[in-house]
Amino acid sequence: MFRFMYIYIYAHIHVTTITVCWYDVCSH
């Protein structure tokens, strides 16, 4: 259960980081 939560949180942060970086690149 703990591992599942860790993967879920890690994936969420990873996707958010990619989205922010992609948005930042497109803004420039």
C-alpha positions in Angstrom: 0.0 0.0 0.0 2.8 2.4 0.9 4.6 1.6 -2.3 1.5 2.3 -4.3 1.1 5.7 -2.7 4.7 6.5 -3.3 4.4 5.6 -7.0 1.2 7.6 -7.3 2.7 10.7 -5.7 6.0 10.3 -7.7 4.0 10.0 -11.0 1.9 13.0 -10.2 4.9 15.2 -9.4 6.7 13.9 -12.5 3.7 14.7 -14.8 3.3 18.1 -13.2 7.0 18.9 -13.7 6.8 17.9 -17.4 3.7 20.0 -17.9 5.2 23.1 -16.2 8.5 22.7 -18.2 6.6 22.2 -21.4 4.4 25.2 -20.7 7.5 27.3 -19.9 9.2 26.3 -23.1 6.1 27.1 -25.2 5.7 30.5 -23.5 9.2 31.4 -24.7 
